[in-house]
Amino acid sequence: MKLKSKGILKKKSKEGNYFLFTFELDSPMPLMPGQFLMLTSDESIGLFLPRPFSPVYVDGRILELLIKPVGKMTNLLAEYETGKEMIFIGPLGKTIEVGKKGVLIAGGIGIAPLFFQSFFMEGGLFFIGGKNRNEIYGVEKLKSKGFEVFVSTDDGSIGKRGFVTNAFEEFLKKSPGKLRGLKVFSCGPKEMLKRMQEIGRIYDLNLFFYLEERMGCGMGGCKGCAIKTNNGYKLVCIDGPVFRADEVIID
Amino acid sequence: MINLSISIGSLKLKNPIMLASGVWEIQLSEMFDFSILGAVVLKGVNLKGKIGNLPPRIVETPCGMLNSIGLENPGTDKLISNINDYKALNVPIIANIFGNSADEYGEVARRLLNYVDGFEINISCPNVKESGIIFGRDPGSAFDITKKVRNSIGNKPLIVKLTPDSDKILEVAKAAEDGGADAISSSNTFTGLAIDIETFKPMLGGLSGGLSGPAIKPLSIYRVWTLSKQIGIPIIGIGGIISPEDAIEYFIAGASAVQIGSGLFRNPTLPVEVVEGLIKYLEKRHINSINNIIGKLEV
């Protein structure tokens, strides 16, 4: 059941280039892997549309969001102090079967939904990439949850130098067949997903993407968040946000 | 007990709060009980359906948003096959219909006749080339389409949804009235353009889009006010409602009902708040009927 709930910002911490926000909601929002929520505030009428966010952690009324200030709403959020009240709408989107073990590949802030997904798994491989060390989040926590973690950065400031897709492909070359039977989930910038799509094709992976698109209602009503797929337009909000990689057309 | 009921042709609504076309789907009914509403208008439908416009389809603009959805819909027969889902909402349902010709409008209406409680003719979509707004700028077409649909549906309630982007709004409204409309929806979105200054490209895949949200509220209220003095059928006000007070402004301007549109996105329980807020407003002033504020602007 979808609901609208107020939430108070309880804690805000800087995590490299990101902010980790801990909200306490009036009503628990039982988000499942793959799902998202919409965030808005009463005062921000200048920002007319709510914004879709993946949770990074949910426990009862506690909700954590990992946010990179890039646009109007995220920059506004970055300035908010504890005690600030926001409005949350959710859970939205389809939940997914994650499997006990799997492979997760995150680029930049794309870590957020995958980190959340990891709470529903027993372990697996987790490839994390970013521009530099300030864009690598959650490595120790993921290790303690039983994931083998591979870090890469564009500038080599932590982990392997280069794109996360390079690190992943190297792994595939070294250990062909190790991923057999495992689902692979990826979230990141479009260029990265394009490369992932190629890798998925070459190595015949069971590959899924978390996608985003500018969104209106989040509930299939406005048809605003359409993406191109091999089966025509689909809506990120109700057909996704997780899609089969071989289904989507990335421009 | 406050009387909130209003009539659109033969349809009596328990209150004047409606959901606009193209902003909601069944999923929204998880957020609140639709039976508190006067009526809901379904997503626009034509005979064969449309795949919609190239993404990106929406972009935020100051106090509003531009959309270029392109009337994505599965077609009339598919809507009919799903109609029980809408009927289960326990609220009068109004089909929003469009087509390439007066004949198509008439045919869509004929097929839907036994499945819906009323019709809203869309002659005002700014985001499709071959139908929609062209008709809404031409009184002759507006008359022909309205009459054709009227002939298809007998005495079922018939609303015509206008475009605000025309220098012939009044003529088109009158043509709709003459063609047999029971009410006018005023109005659809305003055509607008947003540009990405980095790429020099439009922000929307469909180039221009329709502007909605609080940015257009005063423009739309002004149109409702001017139209209400000139035509004899009820007007349904649409545009930028995000609070009960916004709806009340529309009533005072001359709207007999209002539709809530993109304000739903930031607040999916807005319709409940508008119904409750309207009742509170009237109670506080000891006004016992919505009719006592409709068109009561003092000038």
Interface residues (C-beta under 8 A of the other chain):
Chain A: M1 K2 L3 K4 M38 T40 I45 G46 L47 F48 L49 P50 K72 I87 I89 E213 R214 M215 G216 C217 G218 M219 G220 G221 C222 K223 G224 C225 A226 I227 K228 G232 Y233 I238
Chain B: G22 V23 W24 E25 I26 Q27 L28 E30 M31 K43 I51 G52 P55 P56 R57 I58 V59 E60 T61 P62 C63 G64 M65 N67 I69 E72 G213 P214 I242 S262 L264 F265 R266 N267 P268 T269
